């Protein structure tokens, strides 16, 4: 099993009979809010609009389900959900503006108010119900809770790729209550799966993966999977120094998972057996401690004991850029350094530019993972790459070859 979904066996959203139907749509409106509870980045809402508009144009009414934050993890002092902070009501004005129509809001998720409002909707109406995670049953995938959600709609559409790896009630269990001809993926999930399948199924070569982040242990399964697929893996970020240490290098105070040195050697050995080249940073930008000071450059295998690597160095940047420039398929997951620090963002942003340049020259590029998505957005190059995944953890697990419960539920 290669872990890739075959979309041809699924009912397409464009094949659904939408006229006069109430369509229950799981979206991902988990957007960041400032202290005034105003949306600071509406990307996730924007990504959901094509699906919502398609349903409305088809004569349906739309009931939207989403979570916002982790209200069960951040209860008030008296042990209750902080409804003021995590209510989806705060999204209604902006969503109404984007859809160019009023958006109704239900103060509950599945109670009398939500049911009454859903039943009274006319074609073209939109109803947003309250935060699904206000109830503990959501994360437990509770069957009864899911059945009450299902009662809100005649058709179920899942377009929340970012939560597809969660077996929650509104993402997975609810689909059990809809026959196959009355449930579908939304346009966003279709696109996410199509792009990931293109990269992991039949990529143009050379196929180069850029993998960063802090820990090897977070990326074990991804690296093992990539070794079966790619021609080269460029490794940066804190995880690179576990590999450097495993090969006998001196890495000073750089981040290192000592307990995973043998694992790093196993990955290097497996890559060699599969004729996959793993490229580690030749040099590194370092500092005396985790501080945003002017960088000191050292060979990555000869970092002084009082210093730590916080970014890839200029020689490594050029090597990485050359490899990316020769690629026809590119996957980028994870930053190359502490790009939140002004003095240690050069590696990540230079790689972002290299990926954008390669894409403009005909390569297919997929950016997956929260921090690398943030980096490509901050660099202003988001429009110059092939696909930016909204999935984060879900995309990472899909690339690893895992079966995601929120996707499988639609196919059952």
C-alpha positions as CSV (number, residue, x, y, z in Angstrom):
1,X,0.0,0.0,0.0
2,X,1.5,3.4,-1.0
3,X,-0.9,5.4,1.3
4,X,-2.1,7.6,-1.5
5,X,-5.9,8.0,-1.9
6,X,-7.6,7.3,-5.2
7,X,-9.9,10.2,-5.6
8,X,-11.7,8.6,-8.6
9,X,-13.6,6.3,-6.3
10,X,-15.1,9.2,-4.4
11,X,-18.3,11.1,-5.1
12,X,-17.3,14.5,-6.4
13,X,-18.8,17.6,-4.9
14,X,-19.8,18.6,-8.4
15,X,-21.8,15.4,-8.8
16,X,-23.9,16.0,-5.7
17,X,-27.6,17.0,-6.1
18,X,-27.5,20.3,-4.2
19,X,-30.8,22.0,-5.1
20,X,-32.8,22.8,-1.9
21,X,-30.4,20.7,0.2
22,X,-28.9,21.6,3.5
23,X,-25.2,20.9,3.2
24,X,-23.2,20.4,6.4
25,X,-19.6,21.5,5.7
26,X,-16.7,20.9,8.0
27,X,-14.3,23.8,7.4
28,X,-11.1,24.8,9.1
29,X,-11.7,28.3,10.5
30,X,-9.1,28.0,13.2
31,X,-7.7,31.4,12.4
32,X,-5.4,33.5,14.6
33,X,-7.0,36.4,16.6
34,X,-5.4,39.4,18.3
35,X,-6.1,40.6,21.8
36,X,-9.1,42.5,20.5
37,X,-10.4,39.2,19.0
38,X,-9.9,40.4,15.5
39,X,-8.7,38.0,12.7
40,X,-5.0,38.6,11.9
41,X,-4.7,36.1,9.1
42,X,-7.8,34.9,7.1
43,X,-6.0,32.5,4.8
44,X,-8.0,29.5,6.1
45,X,-11.3,31.2,5.5
46,X,-10.3,32.3,2.0
47,X,-9.3,28.7,1.2
48,X,-12.8,27.5,2.1
49,X,-14.7,30.1,0.0
50,X,-14.6,28.2,-3.4
51,X,-16.4,25.2,-1.8
52,X,-18.9,27.3,0.0
53,X,-19.7,29.4,-3.1
54,X,-20.0,26.3,-5.3
55,X,-22.6,24.9,-2.9
56,X,-24.5,28.2,-2.7
57,X,-24.5,28.6,-6.5
58,X,-25.9,25.0,-6.8
59,X,-29.0,26.0,-4.8
60,X,-28.0,24.7,-1.4
61,X,-28.0,26.2,2.0
62,X,-24.8,25.8,4.0
63,X,-24.2,25.0,7.7
64,X,-20.6,25.5,8.7
65,X,-18.8,23.5,11.4
66,X,-15.4,24.4,12.7
67,X,-13.3,24.5,15.8
68,X,-11.3,27.5,17.0
69,X,-8.3,27.0,19.3
70,X,-8.3,24.5,22.2
71,X,-10.9,25.7,24.5
72,X,-10.9,22.5,26.6
73,X,-7.2,23.0,27.3
74,X,-7.6,26.6,28.4
75,X,-10.6,26.6,30.7
76,X,-11.4,29.6,32.9
77,X,-10.5,29.7,36.6
78,X,-13.9,28.3,37.5
79,X,-13.4,25.3,35.1
80,X,-15.7,26.5,32.3
81,X,-15.0,27.0,28.6
82,X,-13.9,30.5,27.8
83,X,-16.7,31.2,25.3
84,X,-15.8,34.9,24.9
85,X,-12.3,34.1,23.7
86,X,-13.1,31.0,21.6
87,X,-16.5,31.7,20.1
88,X,-16.9,31.6,16.4
89,X,-19.2,34.6,16.6
90,X,-16.1,36.7,16.3
91,X,-15.7,35.5,12.7
92,X,-19.2,36.3,11.5
93,X,-18.7,39.9,10.3
94,X,-15.6,39.1,8.2
95,X,-17.1,35.9,6.8
96,X,-20.3,37.9,5.8
97,X,-18.1,40.4,4.0
98,X,-16.2,37.7,2.2
99,X,-19.3,35.9,1.1
100,X,-21.2,39.1,0.3
101,X,-24.3,37.9,2.2
102,X,-25.4,37.8,5.8
103,X,-24.1,34.8,7.9
104,X,-26.5,33.5,10.5
105,X,-25.0,32.3,13.8
106,X,-26.2,29.6,16.3
107,X,-25.0,30.0,19.9
108,X,-24.9,26.2,20.3
109,X,-23.5,23.4,18.2
110,X,-26.3,20.9,18.0
111,X,-29.0,22.1,20.4
112,X,-32.5,23.5,19.8
113,X,-31.2,26.8,18.4
114,X,-28.9,25.2,15.8
115,X,-31.5,22.7,14.7
116,X,-34.3,25.2,14.4
117,X,-32.1,27.6,12.4
118,X,-30.8,24.8,10.1
119,X,-34.3,23.7,9.3
120,X,-35.4,27.3,8.5
121,X,-32.6,28.0,6.0
122,X,-33.5,28.9,2.4
123,X,-31.3,28.1,-0.6
124,X,-28.4,30.6,-0.5
125,X,-28.4,31.0,3.3
126,X,-25.3,30.4,5.4
127,X,-25.4,29.3,9.1
128,X,-22.2,29.1,11.2
129,X,-22.7,27.1,14.4
130,X,-20.6,27.5,17.6
131,X,-17.2,26.0,18.2
132,X,-17.3,22.2,17.9
133,X,-14.6,21.9,20.6
134,X,-16.8,23.6,23.3
135,X,-17.9,20.0,23.9
136,X,-15.5,17.3,25.1
137,X,-17.3,14.8,22.9
138,X,-15.8,16.4,19.8
139,X,-12.2,15.2,20.4
140,X,-13.4,11.8,21.6
141,X,-15.2,11.2,18.3
142,X,-18.4,10.5,20.3
143,X,-21.1,8.7,18.2
144,X,-24.1,10.4,19.8
145,X,-22.6,13.9,19.5
146,X,-21.8,13.2,15.9
147,X,-25.4,12.0,15.2
148,X,-26.7,15.3,16.5
149,X,-24.3,17.2,14.3
150,X,-25.5,15.1,11.3
151,X,-29.1,16.1,12.0
152,X,-28.2,19.6,10.9
153,X,-27.7,18.7,7.2
154,X,-28.9,16.5,4.4
155,X,-25.4,16.2,2.8
156,X,-22.0,16.2,4.5
157,X,-18.9,17.8,2.9
158,X,-15.5,17.7,4.6
159,X,-13.2,20.5,3.4
160,X,-11.0,20.8,6.5
161,X,-7.8,19.1,5.4
162,X,-5.9,20.6,8.4
163,X,-8.0,18.4,10.8
164,X,-8.2,15.3,8.6
165,X,-5.7,13.5,10.8
166,X,-8.0,13.8,13.8
167,X,-10.7,11.2,14.4
168,X,-13.0,13.8,15.9
169,X,-16.8,13.8,15.8
170,X,-17.1,16.6,13.2
171,X,-14.3,15.4,11.0
172,X,-14.7,11.7,11.0
173,X,-17.6,10.1,13.0
174,X,-20.3,12.4,11.5
175,X,-19.6,10.9,8.1
176,X,-21.0,7.5,9.3
177,X,-24.5,9.0,9.2
178,X,-24.5,9.9,5.5
179,X,-24.7,7.4,2.7
180,X,-21.9,7.5,0.1
181,X,-23.9,9.4,-2.4
182,X,-24.5,12.1,0.2
183,X,-21.0,12.9,1.3
184,X,-17.9,14.3,-0.4
185,X,-14.7,16.1,-0.1
186,X,-14.7,19.8,-0.7
187,X,-12.6,21.5,-3.4
188,X,-9.7,22.3,-1.0
189,X,-9.3,18.7,0.2
190,X,-9.5,17.5,-3.4
191,X,-6.7,19.9,-4.3
192,X,-4.5,18.9,-1.4
193,X,-4.8,15.2,-2.2
194,X,-4.2,15.7,-5.9
195,X,-1.1,17.8,-5.4
196,X,0.4,15.4,-2.8
197,X,-0.4,12.4,-5.0
198,X,1.3,14.1,-7.9
199,X,4.5,14.7,-5.9
200,X,4.6,11.3,-4.1
201,X,3.1,9.2,-6.9
202,X,4.7,10.2,-10.2
203,X,7.1,13.1,-9.7
204,X,9.3,14.5,-12.4
205,X,13.0,14.1,-11.6
206,X,15.3,15.1,-10.1
207,X,13.0,15.1,-7.0
208,X,14.6,17.1,-4.1
209,X,13.2,17.3,-0.6
210,X,14.2,20.0,1.8
211,X,13.5,19.0,5.4
212,X,14.1,21.2,8.4
213,X,12.8,21.7,11.9
214,X,14.2,21.0,15.3
215,X,14.1,17.2,15.9
216,X,14.9,14.1,13.9
217,X,12.4,12.2,16.0
218,X,9.6,14.4,14.6
219,X,10.5,13.6,11.0
220,X,11.6,9.9,11.2
221,X,8.6,8.5,9.2
222,X,8.8,11.3,6.7
223,X,12.5,10.8,6.1
224,X,12.1,7.0,5.7
225,X,9.2,7.5,3.3
226,X,11.2,10.1,1.3
227,X,14.2,7.8,0.9
228,X,11.8,5.6,-1.1
229,X,10.7,8.4,-3.3
230,X,13.3,11.2,-3.8
231,X,16.8,11.6,-5.4
232,X,18.2,14.0,-2.7
233,X,17.2,15.2,0.8
234,X,18.6,18.5,2.0
235,X,18.5,18.6,5.8
236,X,18.7,21.8,7.8
237,X,17.3,23.2,11.0
238,X,18.3,21.8,14.4
239,X,17.7,18.3,13.3
240,X,20.8,18.5,11.0
241,X,23.2,18.5,13.9
242,X,22.0,15.1,15.2
243,X,23.2,13.8,11.8
244,X,26.5,15.8,12.0
245,X,27.1,14.5,15.5
246,X,26.3,10.9,14.4
247,X,29.0,11.2,11.7
248,X,31.6,12.3,14.3
249,X,31.4,16.0,14.0
250,X,31.8,18.6,16.8
251,X,28.6,20.6,17.1
252,X,29.2,22.6,20.3
253,X,25.9,23.4,22.1
254,X,23.8,22.9,19.0
255,X,20.5,21.1,19.3
256,X,21.1,17.3,19.2
257,X,19.0,14.3,20.1
258,X,21.8,12.1,21.7
259,X,19.3,9.3,22.1
260,X,18.7,9.2,18.3
261,X,22.3,9.1,17.0
262,X,21.9,5.5,16.0
263,X,18.7,6.3,14.2
264,X,20.4,9.1,12.3
265,X,23.1,6.6,11.2
266,X,20.4,4.1,10.1
267,X,18.7,6.8,8.0
268,X,22.0,7.7,6.4
269,X,22.7,4.0,5.7
270,X,19.2,3.4,4.2
271,X,19.6,6.5,2.0
272,X,22.9,5.2,0.7
273,X,21.4,1.8,0.0
274,X,18.6,3.5,-2.0
275,X,21.1,5.7,-3.9
276,X,19.6,8.8,-2.3
277,X,22.0,11.6,-1.4
278,X,21.5,13.3,1.9
279,X,23.0,16.7,1.9
280,X,23.9,18.2,5.3
281,X,24.9,21.9,5.8
282,X,28.6,22.4,5.1
283,X,28.7,25.4,7.4
284,X,26.5,27.1,10.0
285,X,25.6,30.5,11.4
286,X,26.2,30.3,15.1
287,X,25.8,32.3,18.3
288,X,26.9,31.9,21.9
289,X,23.5,30.7,23.2
290,X,20.0,31.0,21.9
291,X,20.2,34.7,21.1
292,X,19.5,37.0,18.1
293,X,23.1,38.2,17.9
294,X,25.3,38.7,14.9
295,X,26.2,35.3,13.5
296,X,29.6,33.6,13.8
297,X,30.2,31.2,10.9
298,X,31.8,27.8,11.4
299,X,32.2,24.5,9.6
300,X,29.2,22.4,10.8
301,X,31.6,19.7,12.0
302,X,33.8,22.1,13.9
303,X,31.5,24.3,16.1
304,X,33.2,25.5,19.3
305,X,31.9,24.1,22.5
306,X,30.4,27.5,23.7
307,X,28.4,28.1,20.5
308,X,25.3,26.7,18.8
309,X,24.1,26.6,15.2
310,X,21.0,28.6,14.6
311,X,21.0,28.7,10.8
312,X,22.7,27.1,7.8
313,X,25.8,29.1,6.7
314,X,26.6,30.8,3.3
315,X,28.3,27.8,1.8
316,X,25.4,25.6,2.7
317,X,23.0,28.1,1.3
318,X,24.7,28.0,-2.1
319,X,24.9,24.2,-2.1
320,X,21.2,23.9,-1.2
321,X,20.2,26.5,-3.8
322,X,22.2,24.7,-6.5
323,X,20.4,21.4,-5.7
324,X,17.0,23.1,-5.7
325,X,17.8,24.9,-8.9
326,X,18.4,21.5,-10.7
327,X,15.2,19.9,-9.4
328,X,12.0,19.2,-11.3
329,X,10.0,18.3,-8.2
330,X,10.5,19.9,-4.8
331,X,9.0,19.2,-1.3
332,X,9.8,21.6,1.5
333,X,8.9,20.8,5.0
334,X,10.4,22.8,7.9
335,X,12.6,25.9,8.3
336,X,16.3,25.8,7.9
337,X,17.1,27.8,11.0
338,X,15.6,30.0,13.7
339,X,14.0,32.3,11.1
340,X,12.1,34.2,13.9
341,X,15.5,35.7,14.7
342,X,16.5,38.5,12.3
343,X,20.1,37.4,12.2
344,X,19.2,33.8,11.5
345,X,16.5,33.9,8.9
346,X,18.8,34.2,5.8
347,X,19.0,30.4,5.2
348,X,15.2,29.9,5.3
349,X,14.4,32.9,3.2
350,X,17.2,32.1,0.6
351,X,15.8,28.6,0.3
352,X,12.3,30.1,-0.2
353,X,13.6,32.2,-3.0
354,X,15.4,29.2,-4.6
355,X,12.2,27.2,-4.5
356,X,10.2,30.0,-6.0
357,X,12.9,30.5,-8.8
358,X,12.9,26.8,-9.5
359,X,9.1,26.8,-9.8
360,X,9.2,29.7,-12.2
361,X,11.6,27.6,-14.3
362,X,9.2,24.7,-14.5
363,X,9.6,22.7,-11.4
364,X,6.6,21.5,-9.3
365,X,6.9,22.6,-5.6
366,X,4.9,21.7,-2.6
367,X,5.3,23.6,0.7
368,X,3.9,21.6,3.7
369,X,4.2,22.2,7.4
370,X,3.3,25.2,9.5
371,X,6.7,26.8,9.8
372,X,7.7,26.5,6.2
373,X,4.3,27.8,5.1
374,X,4.8,30.8,7.5
375,X,8.3,31.3,6.0
376,X,7.1,31.3,2.3
377,X,4.3,33.7,3.3
378,X,6.6,36.0,5.1
379,X,9.0,36.0,2.2
380,X,6.3,37.3,-0.1
381,X,6.8,34.4,-2.5
382,X,3.6,32.4,-1.8
383,X,2.2,33.2,-5.3
384,X,5.4,31.8,-6.9
385,X,5.3,28.2,-5.8
386,X,3.0,25.5,-7.1
387,X,1.1,24.5,-3.9
388,X,1.1,25.6,-0.3
389,X,-0.7,23.1,1.9
390,X,-3.1,24.2,4.6
391,X,-2.7,20.9,6.3
392,X,0.3,21.2,8.6
393,X,0.2,17.9,10.6
394,X,-2.3,16.4,8.3
395,X,-0.1,16.9,5.2
396,X,2.9,15.6,7.1
397,X,1.1,12.4,8.0
398,X,-0.3,12.0,4.5
399,X,3.2,12.4,3.0
400,X,4.4,9.8,5.6
401,X,1.9,7.4,4.0
402,X,-0.6,7.3,6.9
403,X,-4.3,6.8,6.4
404,X,-6.0,9.8,7.7
405,X,-9.4,9.1,9.5
406,X,-11.1,12.3,8.2
407,X,-10.4,11.2,4.6
408,X,-11.2,7.6,5.0
409,X,-14.5,8.4,6.5
410,X,-15.7,9.9,3.3
411,X,-14.7,6.9,1.3
412,X,-16.5,4.3,3.5
